[in-house]
Amino acid sequence: MITANERHATSPAQPVPDDPGAHRVAALSAALLQAVMNTYGENQEEFAHRAGVAVTVVTQAMDGTCPAWALPYDEFTALAEAVAAMWPCAAFETATACDLLLSCVLDGDQVMATDVLAEPCYLARALLRLVITSENTLLPQNLLVLLSERAAALAGSESPDAWVGAEILTGCLGRQS
């Protein structure tokens, strides 16, 4: 893992993996960026200009080729500040941390940064439920199946983060580990 000051991070306390893995989830952060752009009547170019980043940063953060959690810290911060103009809470940071958490679980990681769920904030759990259980789920069916399998494996592991697998299974997928 690398630290926030070294290059990439969703927040100073939320380091991203050295290898971003095969599953680069960006569903929640992309949906939030789109909601902000819709509210302001902006397209990606206008939002990027307001955020002070290149249009490719916004495009890649939204399409998952470079999710917000994998951005260099200064680009991530610029996006977060542009979102915070509308939502003054840490909504973007939390959505991005949830995307990273889902990416790690889907990649089969057994140890990950889980502080987004450990905080006494219900936003992360609500966002995870939204991405997994909403009528128009933000994840494709094949990833939901894989998430269920990987969450069950994590829940049954000896990992100190096994509770995250159980949380995803019970809180979001309505299953018992």
C-alpha positions in Angstrom: 0.0 0.0 0.0 1.1 3.5 -0.7 0.3 6.5 1.5 -1.6 9.6 0.5 1.5 11.8 0.4 3.2 9.4 -2.0 0.7 9.8 -4.8 -2.8 8.3 -4.8 -5.5 8.3 -2.2 -9.2 8.8 -1.5 -8.4 10.7 1.6 -5.3 11.1 3.7 -6.4 8.1 5.7 -7.5 5.9 2.8 -4.6 4.6 0.8 -5.1 2.7 -2.4 -3.5 -0.6 -3.4 -0.2 -0.7 -5.2 -1.9 -2.8 -7.8 -5.4 -1.4 -8.5 -6.6 -4.9 -9.5 -9.0 -6.1 -12.1 -12.2 -4.6 -10.7 -12.1 -0.8 -10.8 -15.4 0.1 -9.3 -16.4 3.7 -9.8 -20.2 3.4 -9.6 -20.9 5.6 -6.6 -18.4 8.3 -7.2 -19.4 8.5 -10.9 -23.1 8.7 -10.0 -22.4 11.5 -7.6 -20.3 13.4 -10.1 -23.2 13.0 -12.7 -25.7 14.2 -10.1 -23.7 17.3 -9.4 -23.2 18.0 -13.2 -27.0 17.5 -13.8 -27.8 19.9 -10.9 -25.5 22.6 -12.2 -26.5 21.9 -15.9 -22.8 21.1 -16.7 -21.3 18.7 -19.1 -18.0 17.0 -18.2 -15.9 19.8 -19.8 -17.7 22.5 -17.8 -17.4 20.5 -14.6 -13.7 19.8 -15.2 -13.1 23.5 -15.8 -14.9 24.4 -12.5 -12.9 21.7 -10.7 -9.6 22.9 -12.3 -8.7 19.5 -13.8 -8.4 18.1 -17.3 -11.6 16.8 -18.9 -9.9 13.3 -19.2 -9.7 13.2 -15.4 -13.5 13.6 -15.1 -14.2 11.2 -18.0 -12.0 8.5 -16.6 -13.3 8.9 -13.1 -16.8 8.5 -14.4 -16.2 5.6 -16.8 -13.9 3.6 -14.4 -10.8 3.6 -16.5 -9.2 5.7 -13.7 -11.7 5.7 -10.7 -11.6 8.6 -8.4 -9.8 6.4 -5.7 -6.9 5.9 -8.1 -6.4 9.6 -9.0 -3.4 11.5 -7.8 -4.2 13.3 -4.6 -4.4 16.8 -6.1 -6.9 15.7 -8.8 -9.0 13.8 -6.3 -9.1 16.8 -4.0 -10.1 19.1 -6.9 -13.0 16.8 -7.7 -14.0 16.5 -4.1 -14.0 20.3 -3.6 -16.1 20.8 -6.7 -18.6 18.3 -5.4 -18.5 19.9 -1.9 -19.7 23.2 -3.4 -23.1 21.4 -3.6 -22.8 18.8 -0.8 -20.7 20.3 1.9 -20.3 16.9 3.7 -17.8 14.2 2.7 -20.2 12.6 0.3 -17.7 12.3 -2.6 -14.9 11.0 -0.3 -17.3 8.5 1.2 -18.6 7.4 -2.2 -15.1 7.0 -3.5 -14.0 5.0 -0.4 -17.0 2.7 -0.9 -16.0 2.2 -4.6 -12.5 1.3 -3.4 -13.8 -1.1 -0.8 -16.0 -2.8 -3.4 -13.1 -3.0 -5.8 -11.0 -4.7 -3.1 -13.7 -7.2 -2.1 -14.3 -8.0 -5.8 -10.6 -8.6 -6.3 -10.6 -11.0 -3.4 -8.5 -9.0 -1.1 -8.5 -10.2 2.5 -7.1 -7.1 4.1 -8.2 -3.6 3.1 -8.8 -0.1 4.4 -12.2 -0.4 6.1 -12.3 2.9 8.1 -15.2 4.1 5.8 -17.4 1.5 7.4 -16.0 1.8 10.9 -16.8 5.4 11.3 -20.1 6.2 13.1 -21.5 7.5 9.8 -24.4 5.7 8.1 -23.6 7.3 4.7 -21.2 4.5 3.7 -23.6 1.7 4.5 -26.4 3.5 2.8 -24.3 4.1 -0.3 -23.2 0.4 -0.4 -26.9 -0.7 -0.1 -27.7 1.7 -2.9 -25.1 0.4 -5.3 -26.0 -3.3 -4.5 -29.7 -3.4 -3.9 -31.4 -0.5 -5.8 -33.9 -1.4 -8.4 -31.6 0.0 -11.1 -28.4 -1.4 -9.5 -25.2 0.4 -10.3 -23.3 -2.9 -10.6 -23.8 -5.4 -13.4 -25.4 -8.7 -12.4 -22.1 -10.6 -13.0 -20.3 -8.3 -10.5 -23.1 -8.7 -8.0 -22.7 -12.5 -8.1 -19.0 -12.2 -7.8 -19.4 -9.7 -4.9 -21.6 -12.2 -3.1 -19.1 -15.0 -3.5 -16.1 -12.8 -2.5 -17.9 -11.3 0.4 -18.8 -14.8 1.7 -15.2 -15.8 1.3 -14.0 -12.7 3.2 -16.6 -13.2 5.9 -15.5 -16.8 6.5 -11.8 -15.9 6.5 -9.4 -15.3 9.4 -8.9 -11.7 8.1 -9.2 -8.9 10.6 -11.6 -7.4 8.0 -13.9 -10.5 7.8 -16.6 -8.3 9.3 -16.7 -6.3 6.1 -17.7 -9.4 4.2 -20.4 -10.1 6.7 -21.6 -6.5 6.5 -21.9 -6.7 2.7 -23.7 -10.1 2.9 -26.2 -9.2 5.7 -26.6 -5.4 5.3 -26.6 -5.2 1.6 -27.3 -8.6 0.0 -29.6 -9.8 2.7 -27.7 -13.0 3.2 -26.1 -14.7 6.2 -22.4 -15.6 5.9 
